[in-house]
Amino acid sequence: MFIQIVDLLGTIAFAISGALIAMNKRMDPFGVLIISFVTAVGGGTLRDLMIGVEPVSWMRNITFVYVIIGSATFAVIIRNRISFLMKSLFLFDTIGIGLYTVVGIETGLVAGLHPTICIAMGTMTACFGGVLRDTLCNEIPVIFREEIYATACILGGVTYFVLLHFFEDRNYLFIIAGLVVIIVRLIAARFKISLPSLYKKEEKKI
């Protein structure tokens, strides 16, 4: 039940982030809904397909569809009251990757996968929806920029398995690992910490 609640909260956060960036691109209502939907379920869909879960999770639980539609509608309603649209997008996206990381890890554990693969599943679940969102919105996906994004998910996953030796209650592990992802990304954004660049500043684009 706890992981289902986390999954729903992650869906809400990602659905809102997708709707916000779609509105920032001035898409029509259908476009906003599609981007919201893709952002919310893209990572989980890829994860389920790789593990061999059929049909994928959101197809087996209509609640996710209703939640995505409701979240996208909510984002549209409050858009005029949000004067800091991009900051809101960053916040919801950060919450989303934190929650979805632990959902992906739990799914990997249930499937009996190795901890390293579980961390990969968590990172994929958290990031791939954003990749689809940014690609459809004609943006370079955040995961492919210098920002701390997938790295935060990996650190959260490593934290989960390290603490697994000290805590028996996985609910605490979910909370702590999710918070690690969120806090790492917030700190990186606050202090402008990024991955090292392969390119010199004076190097021209090809």
N, C-alpha and C positions, 0 to 999 in steps of 0.2 A: 504493500500500500504506500509506503514512504517513497519508494523509487518511482511509483506511478505519479505521485504528487509532484516530485522533482521534475519528471518528464513533462508534465502539463505546464509547470511554471516555465521551463525552458522553452516550450512551444509558444507560450504567450510572449515571452521576451523576444524570441526570434521573429515571430509573426509581426510584432510591432516594429522591430528594426527594419524588416523588409518593407513594410508599408511606408515607413518614414522616408527611406531612400527612394522608393518609387514615387512618392509625392514630391520629393526634392527634384526628381527628374520630370515632374509634371505629367505623369502618366494618367490615363483615364481610370475610372473605378475598376474596370476589369483588369487592367494592368497592375493596379495596386494590389488587388486580391491575388493575382497569379504570383507576383513577386513575394508577397507575404507568405503564400502557401509553400512556394519553392524553398524559401529561406528556412521555414519552420521544419519541413520534413525531408529536405534534400540529404542531409547528413545521415539521418536515421534510415532512410531508404537504401542508400549505398551500403551502410553497415549490415542491414538485414539481408540484402542480396548477396554480400560476400560471405556471410555466415550460413546462408541457405535457409533463411526464415521465409516461408511462403504461406499466405500472402504477407507483405510487409506490415509492420505494426499498425500504421495509421489506417490501413484498409480493414483491419480487424476490430478497430475501435472507432466508431463514428464520432465519439466525443471529441477527438482531435480535430476533425473537420469543423465541428461547431465552434470549438475554441479558437481556431485560426480565423474563421469568418468573423467571430465576435471581436477578436483582438484587432483585426484589420479595420473593422467598423469603428471601434473605439479610437484608433489612431487617427482616422479620418475626422471624427467628430471633434477631437481635441487639437487638431493641427493648428487652428487659428489662435489657440491659447498658448502654444509653445513658441516662444521667441528664440529659443536656443535649440533649434531643430537638430543640428549636427551633434551637439553635446548629448542630446537625448538619444540619438542613434547610437553613439558610442557607448552610453550607459546600458541600454537594452542589449546591445550586441555583446558587451562584456558579461553581463549577467547570463545571457544565453549560452556562451561558450563554457562558462563555469558550471552551469547546471547540466548541459549536454555531455560534458566530459565524463562526469560520474555515471551518467546513464549509459554511455557507451562502454565504460569499464565494467559495469555490472552486467551488461548484456554479454560481454566477452567472457566473464567469469561463469555465467550460467551455461554458456556454450562449451565450457571446459577448456578455454584457450590459455596459452602461456601468458604470464603477466606482461611481457613485452608486447605481445600481440594485443592484449587488452588495452594497454596504453595507446597503441596505434588506433584501435577501434574507438576509444574515447576521443582522441584527437580528430579522427575522421568525422565522427558524429558531430563534434562541435564546430568544425571548420568548413565542411563541404557545402552546407547550406549557404554559407556566406560566399563561397567561391561561385556557386551558381547565381546567387543574387547579384554580385558585382559584375559577373560576366554578362548577364542579361541586361544590366544597366550600363554596359559599356565602360566599366571601370576595371582597372587592374586589381584583382582580388587582394584583399588585405594580407592574406597568408603569403603572398608572393612579394610583398614589400619588405622594408626593413623593420617594420613595427614588430613588437613583441606580441605574438598572437598564438601560433601553434606552439611556440616555446612555453608559453604560460600553461597550455593544456598538458604538455609533456611533464612539466614540473608538478602540476597537480596530480597527474597519474603516478609519478614516482613517489610523491608524498603519501598517496593512498596505500601503496604496497609496502612502504617503509613502516607506516603506522599500523598496518595490518598485523604486525608482530606484537603490538602493544595493546590493541583494542579488539575485543571480540564483537562488540556491537557495531555493525557496519553503518548504521545510521549516522553515528558520529564521524565515521570515516568519510561518508558522502559529504557531510557538511564542511568538514575541515578541508578536504581536497577541493571542493568547489570554491571555497573561500580563498584558497591559495591561488587558484587560477584568476579569480576576480581581482585580488589584491595585487598580484604580480603585474597584471596588465594596467591597473590603475596607477601603480607606482612608476611603471615604465613610461606611461603617458605624462604623468606629472613631472618627472625629471628628464623627460625626453631621452630615455634609454632605448637604444635600438640595436639590432644586429649589425655587425661590421659590414661595410659595403665592399663589393668586389671592384668598384670603379672609383677612379680619381675624380675629383670635382671638375678638373679641366678636361676630362676625357669626354669626347663628343659621342653622341648617340650614333649608332650605326644606321 
